[in-house]
Amino acid sequence: MSQGARRAPVFRTLQRGLRLRCPACGQRGLFRAYLKLNQTCPICGADFSRSETADVAPYVTVMLIGMLVMPVTLLLVLHAGASADTLLMPSLALVLVLTLLLLPRIKGALAALLWRAQREM
Ligand SMILES: [Zn+2]
């Protein structure tokens, strides 16, 4: 089998990771808990033992959410005349909800990309 035939397409790998699915077979086998990766996919046996993302997933999540929430909050305070005190609790609630929703998806995407990169070595 040639190297190109074994390589999974980047977009498909990324999409499956974002959907918390195994990058190899597309079934639900990437995570065994909220942020715990399976060592192998229970469906196809793909090896995720070296796909742990460490602190990169929280770092990327914080950066994305900060880039989304901070400008909106600043625009509301500076141009719409909203009080910073009034926006504090809704902004924090939005950050919390976005973090809980995005963190496993970003971790899944990064783990899927690591899995793909390690297949090419
Ligand atoms: Zn699988």
Boltz pocket constraint, residues with backbone or C-beta under 6 A from the ligand:
constraints:
  - pocket:
      binder: B
      contacts: [[A, 22], [A, 23], [A, 24], [A, 25], [A, 26], [A, 27], [A, 29], [A, 41], [A, 42], [A, 43], [A, 44], [A, 45], [A, 46]]
      max_distance: 6.0
